[in-house]
Amino acid sequence: MKILLVLPNDSLGGAEQYLKMIASYYNEHEVSIFFLQNNKTRQWEDLKSTTKQRYLSNTHELLGVLRFVFIMLFSTKKFDYSFTSHVKTNAYVDVLRQLGIIKSKFHIARESTSIFLRYKGLKLKYYKILYAIGYKKIDLIICQTDVMKNQFVKFNPKISKSTKLDVIPNPIDLKTIQIKSQEESGVYNFDYIVSAGRLIPEKGFDVLIQAFKSVRESYPKLKLVILGSGNELESLKSLATNLNLIEQVVFAGYSDNVYKHFKAAKLCVVSSRIEGFPNVLLQMMSQNTKVVSTLCAGGIDSIPGVFTCKTDDSNLLASTIISCLSEDTSSNKSTFKNYLSTRSIDAFVNTVNNKLEVI
């Protein structure tokens, strides 16, 4: 089979991790991956031997779009599946399919976040235009949660009536995780709780740092490790300094293996304000029995064993972390394992094919 993946860039957030799992799943077939912009993260190099990767611009995404159109215009290749997972690339690929420039039997577009809850003003208007012109020939739109689907139906009633729209929970690559979690080099030799993600306001790391101030009153030897990079680094460092925590909060930067850090931590925490669904939560559950998450996305409150609290409340987050640290969570090992087994990449692809009525 011939598989097409199109991404805005080669960074590795939740949406990109999903597409990377798709690429790995189809690694015995012909997989073509187009990155509209090269951020030079080198986070896809492990798939170079099994996929064909094209980086279309080192400067601007728009230039990458133009080059992608040019390449597809003169290509005679017919794809069995095209997969995308950002509203922009969902729309770009759909428009090119409408024009007959991209030839793929099925286009599966995944919604990466709750657009109508996350954005306002001009940015929301921009996304509404993309929905209007670029969601006409998609074969399956995947929403990660019921909340996301309900928002989509509310604001895109025409699309939801004319296109298959289904909730399929995020997959997790348990085989890869098992291998990576065995690595022990580089793990910290002090007691810590850990969080991970891009350093952006939506991830709520400012709330987490404020909560950690209270946590240390009960657990003075603990440190907080934050894995990830982003524009908020300096402001978060300033916050930690102002709270006299700069020595206790470790800004570890990007890690290509978060699993070893999750495994060695005393507790893992998701502090986000809003998410489509935090893939990192599933990754944490695969490694640790003590997991705390804000209710930043639909469906989190129904996951067994995870300690939860409402978003954007440092006091509640602190008390939830303290409660989780103090309780015996050993039974979560089997609970989490059973839950994650329902989210395998194999099960995900089988569900997609069933929705598309592919035998």
SVG drawing of the C-alpha trace seen along z (x, -y; Angstrom):
<svg xmlns="http://www.w3.org/2000/svg" viewBox="-26 -39 50 47">
<polyline fill="none" stroke="black" stroke-width="0.4" points="0.0,0.0 1.0,-3.6 0.5,-5.9 0.7,-9.7 1.4,-11.8 1.5,-15.6 2.6,-17.7 3.3,-21.4 6.8,-20.6 9.0,-17.9 8.4,-18.8 6.9,-16.0 3.9,-17.2 0.8,-15.1 -0.5,-15.3 2.8,-14.5 3.3,-11.6 0.0,-10.1 1.2,-10.4 4.5,-8.9 2.7,-5.9 0.8,-5.6 4.0,-5.7 5.6,-3.0 2.5,-0.8 2.7,-0.9 6.5,-0.6 6.3,2.5 4.5,0.5 5.5,-2.6 5.1,-5.6 5.7,-9.2 6.0,-11.9 6.0,-15.6 7.1,-18.2 6.0,-21.7 8.7,-23.3 11.9,-21.9 12.5,-22.8 15.6,-20.6 14.5,-18.7 15.8,-15.3 12.9,-13.6 11.9,-11.5 15.3,-10.2 14.6,-6.8 12.0,-6.2 14.3,-7.3 15.1,-3.7 11.4,-2.7 9.8,-5.9 10.4,-8.5 10.7,-11.9 10.6,-15.3 11.4,-18.6 9.9,-21.4 11.1,-24.6 13.8,-25.7 12.1,-29.1 8.3,-29.4 5.4,-26.9 3.7,-28.8 6.7,-28.1 6.5,-24.5 2.8,-24.5 3.6,-25.9 6.3,-23.3 4.0,-20.5 1.4,-21.6 4.0,-21.7 5.2,-18.2 1.7,-16.7 0.7,-18.5 3.3,-16.6 3.0,-13.3 1.1,-10.3 1.3,-8.4 -2.0,-7.1 -2.2,-6.7 -4.4,-4.2 -4.6,-6.4 -3.7,-10.0 -3.4,-10.9 -3.3,-14.4 -3.8,-15.7 -3.8,-19.5 -6.7,-21.7 -4.3,-23.4 -3.0,-20.3 -6.4,-18.6 -7.7,-21.5 -4.7,-21.7 -4.8,-18.0 -8.6,-18.0 -8.5,-21.0 -5.9,-19.3 -8.0,-16.1 -11.0,-18.2 -8.9,-19.5 -7.7,-16.0 -4.1,-17.0 -3.7,-14.5 -5.0,-11.1 -5.8,-9.1 -8.6,-6.6 -9.2,-7.6 -8.3,-10.7 -8.4,-10.4 -8.2,-13.7 -7.8,-13.9 -8.7,-16.9 -5.6,-17.8 -7.3,-20.1 -10.6,-21.7 -10.3,-24.7 -13.5,-26.4 -12.6,-26.3 -8.9,-27.2 -9.0,-30.1 -10.8,-33.4 -10.8,-36.5 -8.9,-36.5 -7.3,-33.1 -10.7,-31.4 -12.0,-33.1 -9.0,-31.8 -9.8,-28.3 -13.4,-28.7 -12.4,-29.5 -10.2,-26.4 -13.2,-24.3 -15.4,-25.9 -13.2,-25.3 -11.1,-22.3 -13.4,-19.8 -15.5,-18.8 -14.0,-15.5 -12.6,-14.0 -13.6,-10.4 -13.3,-10.2 -12.8,-13.0 -11.5,-11.6 -12.2,-13.4 -10.3,-12.3 -13.1,-12.8 -16.9,-13.2 -16.3,-16.8 -14.3,-17.5 -16.9,-15.9 -19.8,-17.9 -17.9,-21.1 -17.2,-20.2 -20.9,-19.4 -22.0,-22.6 -19.8,-24.9 -19.6,-22.8 -23.1,-21.3 -22.9,-21.1 -19.7,-19.2 -20.8,-16.8 -23.9,-16.0 -22.1,-15.3 -18.9,-13.6 -18.2,-10.6 -17.3,-12.0 -16.4,-9.6 -14.7,-9.5 -11.6,-7.3 -9.4,-7.6 -5.7,-8.3 -3.6,-5.2 -0.4,-4.4 2.6,-2.5 3.2,0.0 6.0,1.9 8.2,-1.2 7.4,-2.4 8.5,0.9 11.9,0.7 12.5,-3.0 11.5,-2.6 14.4,-0.1 17.0,-2.9 18.3,-4.1 21.1,-6.5 20.4,-10.2 17.8,-9.5 18.0,-11.9 19.4,-10.6 17.1,-12.7 13.4,-12.3 11.2,-14.2 7.8,-14.6 7.7,-15.1 5.7,-16.8 6.3,-17.2 5.2,-19.2 5.8,-22.4 6.4,-25.4 3.3,-27.3 0.5,-28.8 -2.0,-26.0 0.2,-23.5 -0.3,-25.2 3.3,-24.9 2.9,-28.1 0.0,-26.6 2.1,-23.5 5.1,-25.5 2.7,-27.4 1.2,-24.2 4.7,-22.7 5.4,-25.4 2.7,-23.9 3.7,-20.3 7.2,-20.9 5.7,-21.9 4.7,-18.3 7.5,-16.7 10.5,-19.0 13.0,-16.7 11.1,-16.6 12.1,-18.4 10.0,-19.2 11.4,-18.2 9.8,-19.8 10.6,-18.1 10.2,-20.3 11.1,-23.5 9.2,-26.6 8.6,-30.3 7.5,-30.4 10.9,-29.2 12.2,-32.5 8.8,-33.5 8.6,-30.1 12.1,-30.5 11.2,-33.9 8.2,-32.5 10.3,-29.8 12.8,-32.4 10.1,-34.6 8.7,-31.6 12.3,-30.7 12.1,-27.4 14.7,-28.0 17.0,-25.3 14.1,-22.9 12.5,-23.2 14.6,-21.6 13.9,-22.8 15.3,-19.8 14.5,-20.8 13.4,-18.4 13.9,-14.7 13.8,-12.0 13.0,-9.5 10.4,-10.7 9.6,-7.2 12.7,-6.6 12.0,-9.9 8.3,-8.9 9.3,-5.5 11.8,-6.8 9.6,-9.7 7.7,-9.6 4.7,-11.0 3.8,-12.2 1.5,-15.2 -0.4,-16.8 -1.2,-20.4 -2.7,-21.6 -5.5,-24.2 -6.9,-22.7 -6.0,-19.8 -7.6,-17.8 -6.5,-14.9 -3.0,-14.8 -1.1,-11.8 1.5,-12.4 -1.1,-11.2 -1.2,-7.7 2.6,-7.7 2.8,-8.4 0.3,-5.7 2.5,-3.2 5.4,-3.9 4.1,-5.0 1.2,-4.1 1.0,-7.6 -0.5,-9.9 -2.3,-13.2 -4.1,-15.2 -6.2,-18.3 -9.6,-17.8 -8.2,-19.6 -10.0,-17.3 -13.0,-15.2 -12.8,-11.6 -10.0,-12.1 -12.5,-11.8 -13.4,-8.3 -9.9,-6.9 -9.5,-4.5 -6.8,-5.2 -5.8,-8.7 -6.1,-11.4 -7.9,-14.4 -8.8,-18.0 -10.2,-21.0 -7.9,-23.2 -6.2,-26.4 -6.3,-26.0 -2.9,-25.6 -4.4,-24.9 -6.5,-22.0 -3.6,-20.7 -1.3,-20.8 -3.8,-18.9 -4.4,-16.3 -0.7,-15.7 -0.2,-15.4 -3.2,-13.0 -1.8,-10.8 1.7,-10.7 0.3,-9.6 -1.9,-6.8 -1.0,-3.2 -1.5,-3.1 0.2,0.3 -3.1,1.7 -2.9,-0.9 -0.2,1.2 -2.7,3.7 -5.5,1.2 -3.4,-1.1 -2.1,1.9 -5.6,3.1 -6.8,-0.3 -3.8,-1.0 -4.2,2.4 -7.5,1.0 -5.6,-1.9 -3.0,0.1 -2.1,-1.3 -3.4,2.0 -6.8,1.5 -6.8,-2.1 -6.1,-1.2 -8.7,1.6 -11.3,-0.8 -10.4,-3.3 -10.9,-0.6 -14.1,0.5 -15.4,-3.1 -14.3,-3.3 -15.9,0.1 -12.6,1.4 -12.2,5.2"/>
</svg>
